[in-house]
């Protein structure tokens, strides 16, 4: 008989998989400059597009160039270093999240200090989640942008955090059993 998903203990593979998905989402957000784009009216009216369909590729190139120019205008409102710093921070936090989970996953946990090290790395991964959330909130407030279009980011952040908490709880329970076995073995 299978155990319902909500009753299963946290899996290190689930936590890792969800963290990697979160990293991909945040990286996409960073690569798109947080979606800081302005909506602009195309330089080429629809009437011309209809009259000269054979120039469609040229019109497309002009549209792409115009979009780049508009994005540059938006980004130039801010110093390059602040945009770069927030990108670097988010990239670092998501990278650390995956690294901490990977390192914790590599620990076999047969000795007391190994359990403590794994729990410590799980705590660091949970703290990386908090850092990511804080940095995204800063980006939204400072750059005055709405990252709701990245709703999957928010959902993925919560999902990853929940898997990490479940995995940590599982590790703590294993550690308690280990300590009980040690105490019973030493006491007898």
N, C-alpha and C positions, 0 to 999 in steps of 0.2 A: 504494500500500500504506500502510495507516495505522500510526502509531506506537503501541505499547501505552501506556496511560495512565501506568503507573509509570515509563516511560522519557521521557516528555515533560518539557520544561523547565517551570519554574514560570510560570504565567500571572498577570499582574497582575489580570486579571478574576476568575480563580479565587480569588485571595487576597482581593480586595475582596468578592466574593460570600460567601465563608466568614466574613469579618469581620462583615459585616452580619448574617448568621445568628447569630453569636455574640453580637452586641450585642442582638438581639431576645431571645435566651434569658436573658441576664444581666438585661435590663430586666424581663422577666417575673418573674425571681427577686426582684428588688428590689421590684417592685410587690406581691408577695405576702409582703412582710416576711420573706423567706428561709424561708417555710414555718413560722415560729414560731407554731404553733397547738397548742392542747391538745386532746386527745380528751376529749370530755365526753359525759355521758349526757344525753339530751334531757329537758327538763322535762315533756314530754307523753308519757305512756306509750302504747305501741302499742294497748293495749286501748281507750283513748279515741279514738285515730285510727280504729280499726275501727268504733266505735259511732257516731261523728259524722263521716262522710265529707264532709258538706256544709261542715264547718269546716276543710277541708284548707288553704285559702289563709291562714286565720288561724293555723293551726298552723305553716305555712311561715314566716310573718312572725315568729312567736315564735322559731322555730329560728334564723333569720337574726340576730335581735337577740341571742340567747344566744351565738351564735358570735362576734359582734362583741365582746360583753362578755368572753368568754373570751380572745380575742386581745388585747384591751386589758390584761387581767391579765398575760398573758405578756410583752407589750412593756413594761409598766410596771415590770418587774423591772430594766430598764436605763434609764439616763438617755436622754432623747430625743436629746440631742446626739450620742451615740455611734452610735445607730441611723441618725440622719440623716447623720452623717459617713461611715459605711461605705457608705451608699447613694450619697452624692455621689461618693465616691472611685470606686466601681465604675462609676457612670454616666460620670464623667470619663474613666476609663481606656478604656472601650469607645468613647466618643466620639472620643478621641484616636487610638485604633487605626484607626478608619475614616477620620479626617481625614488621618493620616499616609500611609495607603495611597492615598487620593485625591490628595494633593499629589504623591506620588512618581509616580503614574500620569500626572499632567499634564506631567511633564518629558519632553521629546522626546529628550534625550541625543544631541546632535550635537557637543557640546564637552566638554572634559575636566571642567570644573567642574560641568556638568550630570550627568555620571555620578556624580561624588562626592556631589552633593546627593541624587540618587535613592538611592544606597547608604546615605547617612546617614538618610534618611527611612525606608527599609526597616528599618534598625537600630532606629530609634525605635519602629516598629510592633512589632518583635519584643520590645522592652523593655516595651511596653504589655501584651503577652501575659503576660510575667513579672509585671508589676504586678497584673494581674487575678487570676492564680493565687494570688499572695501575699495579696491582699485577701480572696479567698474562703476561703483557709485560716485567716486571722485570724478571719473571721466564724464559721466552723465551731467553732474552738477557744474563742473568747471567749464566744459566745452558747450554746455547748454544744448545737449542733444538727447534724444530719446532712443534708448536701445531696446525698446519694446519689440522692435522687429526681430530682435534676437531672443524672443521668448523661449525658444528651445534652450538657449544658454541658461536661463534662470531655472528651468525645469531640470536640465542636466546637472546643474550645480547642486540642487537639492537632492537629486537622485544619487549623485556621487557621494555627497555628505552622508546620506542615510546608509548607503552600503558600507562606508567607512565606519560609521558608528556600530553597525551590526557586526562587522568583522572584528572591531576592537572588543566588543562585548563577548564575542566568541573566544577571542584570545584570552581575555581576562578570566572567563569561565574555565578554559583549559589550564590556565596558570593556577587557579584555585584548586583544581583537581590535582595538579602536579604537587602543590604544597601539601595538600591533605595526604597524598601518597607518601611524600617525604616524611611528614610528621608521623604517620602510622608506621612507616618502615623504621624510623629512628627510635620510636617509642617502644617498639616491641621487642 
